[in-house]
Amino acid sequence: MLTQSTQFQIELERLVQAEIEMLKEHLSTNLFEQVGQFRYVMGQIASLRSLSEMFDHAKELASQRNR
């Protein structure tokens, strides 16, 4: 049985991954008029990937505390 916290975590991770995929789709269509717009989207993807890595690290820390 999933706790509310675990379910929230799963849904948040799913949303982050979906956002990354949407941004990658935007990059593949290459409708940007300026290089700055392209770089902004690349920065968003990098930030979301970093956030995803932080989720993993937080899970590790939480599991170590529960021991």
N, CA, C and O atoms as a printed pandas DataFrame, in Angstrom:
     atom_number atom_name residue_name chain_id  residue_number  x_coord  y_coord  z_coord
0              1         N          MET        A               1    0.837   -1.177    0.000
1              2        CA          MET        A               1    0.000    0.000    0.000
2              3         C          MET        A               1    0.889    1.250    0.000
3              4         O          MET        A               1    1.843    1.346    0.772
4              5         N          LEU        A               2    0.567    2.181   -0.856
5              6        CA          LEU        A               2    1.343    3.411   -0.950
6              7         C          LEU        A               2    0.839    4.438    0.051
7              8         O          LEU        A               2   -0.365    4.600    0.250
8              9         N          THR        A               3    1.776    5.119    0.670
9             10        CA          THR        A               3    1.393    6.219    1.540
10            11         C          THR        A               3    1.111    7.439    0.676
11            12         O          THR        A               3    1.469    7.468   -0.501
12            13         N          GLN        A               4    0.486    8.417    1.246
13            14        CA          GLN        A               4    0.192    9.640    0.506
14            15         C          GLN        A               4    1.489   10.317    0.066
15            16         O          GLN        A               4    1.569   10.869   -1.032
16            17         N          SER        A               5    2.489   10.272    0.918
17            18        CA          SER        A               5    3.779   10.867    0.599
18            19         C          SER        A               5    4.439   10.164   -0.589
19            20         O          SER        A               5    4.979   10.813   -1.485
20            21         N          THR        A               6    4.387    8.834   -0.584
21            22        CA          THR        A               6    4.979    8.067   -1.676
22            23         C          THR        A               6    4.233    8.326   -2.975
23            24         O          THR        A               6    4.853    8.479   -4.027
24            25         N          GLN        A               7    2.918    8.376   -2.912
25            26        CA          GLN        A               7    2.121    8.645   -4.109
26            27         C          GLN        A               7    2.425   10.033   -4.653
27            28         O          GLN        A               7    2.537   10.217   -5.865
28            29         N          PHE        A               8    2.558   11.006   -3.765
29            30        CA          PHE        A               8    2.914   12.362   -4.189
30            31         C          PHE        A               8    4.265   12.369   -4.898
31            32         O          PHE        A               8    4.427   12.997   -5.945
32            33         N          GLN        A               9    5.212   11.675   -4.323
33            34        CA          GLN        A               9    6.554   11.596   -4.897
34            35         C          GLN        A               9    6.511   10.974   -6.295
35            36         O          GLN        A               9    7.141   11.487   -7.220
36            37         N          ILE        A              10    5.786    9.895   -6.451
37            38        CA          ILE        A              10    5.672    9.224   -7.745
38            39         C          ILE        A              10    5.047   10.153   -8.781
39            40         O          ILE        A              10    5.532   10.249   -9.908
40            41         N          GLU        A              11    3.977   10.831   -8.398
41            42        CA          GLU        A              11    3.300   11.732   -9.326
42            43         C          GLU        A              11    4.175   12.929   -9.692
43            44         O          GLU        A              11    4.191   13.357  -10.846
44            45         N          LEU        A              12    4.898   13.468   -8.720
45            46        CA          LEU        A              12    5.783   14.594   -8.994
46            47         C          LEU        A              12    6.896   14.190   -9.956
47            48         O          LEU        A              12    7.216   14.936  -10.881
48            49         N          GLU        A              13    7.481   13.028   -9.746
49            50        CA          GLU        A              13    8.521   12.547  -10.647
50            51         C          GLU        A              13    7.964   12.325  -12.060
51            52         O          GLU        A              13    8.637   12.615  -13.049
52            53         N          ARG        A              14    6.734   11.810  -12.148
53            54        CA          ARG        A              14    6.101   11.596  -13.443
54            55         C          ARG        A              14    5.879   12.927  -14.162
55            56         O          ARG        A              14    6.107   13.037  -15.367
56            57         N          LEU        A              15    5.435   13.927  -13.416
57            58        CA          LEU        A              15    5.212   15.249  -14.003
58            59         C          LEU        A              15    6.512   15.889  -14.482
59            60         O          LEU        A              15    6.546   16.519  -15.539
60            61         N          VAL        A              16    7.577   15.726  -13.707
61            62        CA          VAL        A              16    8.881   16.275  -14.102
62            63         C          VAL        A              16    9.345   15.615  -15.394
63            64         O          VAL        A              16    9.811   16.298  -16.306
64            65         N          GLN        A              17    9.221   14.297  -15.479
65            66        CA          GLN        A              17    9.637   13.592  -16.698
66            67         C          GLN        A              17    8.784   13.996  -17.899
67            68         O          GLN        A              17    9.301   14.136  -19.007
68            69         N          ALA        A              18    7.492   14.183  -17.685
69            70        CA          ALA        A              18    6.608   14.616  -18.775
70            71         C          ALA        A              18    6.988   16.013  -19.258
71            72         O          ALA        A              18    6.963   16.287  -20.458
72            73         N          GLU        A              19    7.337   16.883  -18.335
73            74        CA          GLU        A              19    7.752   18.245  -18.703
74            75         C          GLU        A              19    9.050   18.216  -19.510
75            76         O          GLU        A              19    9.195   18.946  -20.491
76            77         N          ILE        A              20    9.982   17.375  -19.094
77            78        CA          ILE        A              20   11.240   17.233  -19.840
78            79         C          ILE        A              20   10.952   16.774  -21.263
79            80         O          ILE        A              20   11.518   17.311  -22.215
80            81         N          GLU        A              21   10.088   15.796  -21.410
81            82        CA          GLU        A              21    9.757   15.283  -22.745
82            83         C          GLU        A              21    9.091   16.356  -23.601
83            84         O          GLU        A              21    9.371   16.457  -24.795
84            85         N          MET        A              22    8.207   17.162  -22.999
85            86        CA          MET        A              22    7.555   18.229  -23.746
86            87         C          MET        A              22    8.572   19.268  -24.214
87            88         O          MET        A              22    8.509   19.736  -25.351
88            89         N          LEU        A              23    9.508   19.626  -23.337
89            90        CA          LEU        A              23   10.538   20.597  -23.707
90            91         C          LEU        A              23   11.455   20.047  -24.797
91            92         O          LEU        A              23   11.870   20.783  -25.692
92            93         N          LYS        A              24   11.770   18.751  -24.721
93            94        CA          LYS        A              24   12.588   18.136  -25.765
94            95         C          LYS        A              24   11.850   18.157  -27.108
95            96         O          LYS        A              24   12.464   18.325  -28.161
96            97         N          GLU        A              25   10.546   17.987  -27.055
97            98        CA          GLU        A              25    9.734   18.065  -28.282
98            99         C          GLU        A              25    9.801   19.470  -28.873
99           100         O          GLU        A              25    9.898   19.639  -30.088
100          101         N          HIS        A              26    9.748   20.470  -28.006
101          102        CA          HIS        A              26    9.868   21.857  -28.471
102          103         C          HIS        A              26   11.218   22.072  -29.162
103          104         O          HIS        A              26   11.301   22.753  -30.184
104          105         N          LEU        A              27   12.266   21.485  -28.593
105          106        CA          LEU        A              27   13.584   21.628  -29.202
106          107         C          LEU        A              27   13.647   20.940  -30.554
107          108         O          LEU        A              27   14.293   21.434  -31.478
108          109         N          SER        A              28   12.981   19.807  -30.670
109          110        CA          SER        A              28   13.051   19.064  -31.934
110          111         C          SER        A              28   12.314   19.771  -33.065
111          112         O          SER        A              28   12.652   19.577  -34.233
112          113         N          THR        A              29   11.315   20.588  -32.741
113          114        CA          THR        A              29   10.607   21.329  -33.792
114          115         C          THR        A              29   11.376   22.575  -34.210
115          116         O          THR        A              29   11.169   23.099  -35.305
116          117         N          ASN        A              30   12.268   23.053  -33.335
117          118        CA          ASN        A              30   13.167   24.177  -33.629
118          119         C          ASN        A              30   12.430   25.389  -34.195
119          120         O          ASN        A              30   12.773   25.885  -35.268
120          121         N          LEU        A              31   11.429   25.857  -33.478
121          122        CA          LEU        A              31   10.672   27.028  -33.895
122          123         C          LEU        A              31   11.166   28.311  -33.234
123          124         O          LEU        A              31   10.468   29.325  -33.241
124          125         N          PHE        A              32   12.351   28.266  -32.672
125          126        CA          PHE        A              32   12.878   29.414  -31.947
126          127         C          PHE        A              32   13.430   30.451  -32.916
127          128         O          PHE        A              32   14.123   30.124  -33.880
128          129         N          GLU        A              33   13.109   31.690  -32.638
129          130        CA          GLU        A              33   13.579   32.785  -33.487
130          131         C          GLU        A              33   14.924   33.322  -33.014
131          132         O          GLU        A              33   15.678   33.900  -33.797
132          133         N          GLN        A              34   15.220   33.132  -31.742
133          134        CA          GLN        A              34   16.460   33.646  -31.186
134          135         C          GLN        A              34   17.189   32.533  -30.437
135          136         O          GLN        A              34   16.573   31.610  -29.903
136          137         N          VAL        A              35   18.496   32.645  -30.412
137          138        CA          VAL        A              35   19.315   31.660  -29.714
138          139         C          VAL        A              35   18.998   31.671  -28.223
139          140         O          VAL        A              35   19.065   30.632  -27.568
140          141         N          GLY        A              36   18.658   32.827  -27.690
141          142        CA          GLY        A              36   18.333   32.939  -26.270
142          143         C          GLY        A              36   17.139   32.081  -25.878
143          144         O          GLY        A              36   17.112   31.516  -24.784
144          145         N          GLN        A              37   16.161   31.981  -26.756
145          146        CA          GLN        A              37   14.992   31.145  -26.481
146          147         C          GLN        A              37   15.397   29.674  -26.413
147          148         O          GLN        A              37   14.934   28.932  -25.547
148          149         N          PHE        A              38   16.252   29.270  -27.322
149          150        CA          PHE        A              38   16.751   27.896  -27.352
150          151         C          PHE        A              38   17.520   27.596  -26.060
151          152         O          PHE        A              38   17.324   26.551  -25.440
152          153         N          ARG        A              39   18.379   28.508  -25.672
153          154        CA          ARG        A              39   19.173   28.325  -24.458
154          155         C          ARG        A              39   18.296   28.278  -23.208
155          156         O          ARG        A              39   18.581   27.536  -22.267
156          157         N          TYR        A              40   17.245   29.065  -23.207
157          158        CA          TYR        A              40   16.329   29.078  -22.065
158          159         C          TYR        A              40   15.693   27.704  -21.880
159          160         O          TYR        A              40   15.616   27.199  -20.760
160          161         N          VAL        A              41   15.238   27.100  -22.973
161          162        CA          VAL        A              41   14.614   25.778  -22.899
162          163         C          VAL        A              41   15.644   24.736  -22.483
163          164         O          VAL        A              41   15.334   23.834  -21.706
164          165         N          MET        A              42   16.857   24.854  -22.991
165          166        CA          MET        A              42   17.917   23.931  -22.583
166          167         C          MET        A              42   18.180   24.056  -21.077
167          168         O          MET        A              42   18.409   23.057  -20.395
168          169         N          GLY        A              43   18.146   25.277  -20.575
169          170        CA          GLY        A              43   18.323   25.498  -19.138
170          171         C          GLY        A              43   17.192   24.902  -18.316
171          172         O          GLY        A              43   17.419   24.372  -17.228
172          173         N          GLN        A              44   15.974   24.989  -18.839
173          174        CA          GLN        A              44   14.838   24.386  -18.145
174          175         C          GLN        A              44   15.016   22.873  -18.043
175          176         O          GLN        A              44   14.775   22.281  -16.991
176          177         N          ILE        A              45   15.437   22.258  -19.137
177          178        CA          ILE        A              45   15.653   20.813  -19.140
178          179         C          ILE        A              45   16.744   20.440  -18.139
179          180         O          ILE        A              45   16.595   19.485  -17.378
180          181         N          ALA        A              46   17.826   21.187  -18.144
181          182        CA          ALA        A              46   18.923   20.911  -17.212
182          183         C          ALA        A              46   18.449   21.045  -15.765
183          184         O          ALA        A              46   18.816   20.235  -14.913
184          185         N          SER        A              47   17.647   22.047  -15.491
185          186        CA          SER        A              47   17.133   22.251  -14.132
186          187         C          SER        A              47   16.223   21.110  -13.702
187          188         O          SER        A              47   16.316   20.632  -12.572
188          189         N          LEU        A              48   15.352   20.674  -14.590
189          190        CA          LEU        A              48   14.450   19.581  -14.255
190          191         C          LEU        A              48   15.207   18.273  -14.055
191          192         O          LEU        A              48   14.851   17.477  -13.187
192          193         N          ARG        A              49   16.242   18.049  -14.849
193          194        CA          ARG        A              49   17.054   16.845  -14.659
194          195         C          ARG        A              49   17.774   16.901  -13.314
195          196         O          ARG        A              49   17.892   15.886  -12.627
196          197         N          SER        A              50   18.251   18.076  -12.944
197          198        CA          SER        A              50   18.903   18.244  -11.651
198          199         C          SER        A              50   17.912   17.980  -10.518
199          200         O          SER        A              50   18.253   17.351   -9.517
200          201         N          LEU        A              51   16.706   18.458  -10.686
201          202        CA          LEU        A              51   15.663   18.227   -9.688
202          203         C          LEU        A              51   15.374   16.735   -9.553
203          204         O          LEU        A              51   15.193   16.233   -8.444
204          205         N          SER        A              52   15.332   16.036  -10.669
205          206        CA          SER        A              52   15.108   14.598  -10.653
206          207         C          SER        A              52   16.225   13.878   -9.902
207          208         O          SER        A              52   15.967   12.934   -9.155
208          209         N          GLU        A              53   17.462   14.322  -10.099
209          210        CA          GLU        A              53   18.591   13.745   -9.368
210          211         C          GLU        A              53   18.476   14.023   -7.871
211          212         O          GLU        A              53   18.840   13.182   -7.049
212          213         N          MET        A              54   17.970   15.205   -7.522
213          214        CA          MET        A              54   17.773   15.536   -6.112
214          215         C          MET        A              54   16.711   14.637   -5.487
215          216         O          MET        A              54   16.839   14.250   -4.325
216          217         N          PHE        A              55   15.661   14.298   -6.244
217          218        CA          PHE        A              55   14.648   13.366   -5.747
218          219         C          PHE        A              55   15.303   12.046   -5.373
219          220         O          PHE        A              55   15.055   11.499   -4.299
220          221         N          ASP        A              56   16.143   11.540   -6.274
221          222        CA          ASP        A              56   16.811   10.261   -6.024
222          223         C          ASP        A              56   17.693   10.335   -4.780
223          224         O          ASP        A              56   17.708    9.417   -3.961
224          225         N          HIS        A              57   18.423   11.431   -4.650
225          226        CA          HIS        A              57   19.305   11.608   -3.496
226          227         C          HIS        A              57   18.480   11.699   -2.204
227          228         O          HIS        A              57   18.853   11.125   -1.181
228          229         N          ALA        A              58   17.370   12.419   -2.261
229          230        CA          ALA        A              58   16.506   12.551   -1.085
230          231         C          ALA        A              58   15.928   11.197   -0.687
231          232         O          ALA        A              58   15.800   10.903    0.502
232          233         N          LYS        A              59   15.576   10.368   -1.677
233          234        CA          LYS        A              59   15.069    9.026   -1.372
234          235         C          LYS        A              59   16.122    8.199   -0.648
235          236         O          LYS        A              59   15.820    7.498    0.318
236          237         N          GLU        A              60   17.359    8.286   -1.124
237          238        CA          GLU        A              60   18.460    7.552   -0.482
238          239         C          GLU        A              60   18.646    8.002    0.966
239          240         O          GLU        A              60   18.780    7.178    1.870
240          241         N          LEU        A              61   18.654    9.314    1.172
241          242        CA          LEU        A              61   18.826    9.846    2.520
242          243         C          LEU        A              61   17.680    9.428    3.435
243          244         O          LEU        A              61   17.900    9.078    4.594
244          245         N          ALA        A              62   16.467    9.465    2.914
245          246        CA          ALA        A              62   15.302    9.091    3.714
246          247         C          ALA        A              62   15.338    7.619    4.075
247          248         O          ALA        A              62   14.990    7.243    5.195
248          249         N          SER        A              63   15.755    6.782    3.134
249          250        CA          SER        A              63   15.799    5.339    3.430
250          251         C          SER        A              63   16.886    5.015    4.453
251          252         O          SER        A              63   16.735    4.069    5.227
252          253         N          GLN        A              64   17.975    5.779    4.471
253          254        CA          GLN        A              64   19.031    5.570    5.447
254          255         C          GLN        A              64   18.585    5.999    6.841
255          256         O          GLN        A              64   19.004    5.401    7.832
256          257         N          ARG        A              65   17.757    7.008    6.930
257          258        CA          ARG        A              65   17.254    7.486    8.228
258          259         C          ARG        A              65   16.284    6.489    8.851
259          260         O          ARG        A              65   16.177    6.391   10.073
260          261         N          ASN        A              66   15.576    5.748    7.992
261          262        CA          ASN        A              66   14.572    4.818    8.479
262          263         C          ASN        A              66   15.185    3.533    9.029
263          264         O          ASN        A              66   14.466    2.692    9.568
264          265         N          ARG        A              67   16.479    3.371    8.903
265          266        CA          ARG        A              67   17.131    2.149    9.380
266          267         C          ARG        A              67   17.501    2.217   10.825
267          268         O          ARG        A              67   18.057    1.261   11.366
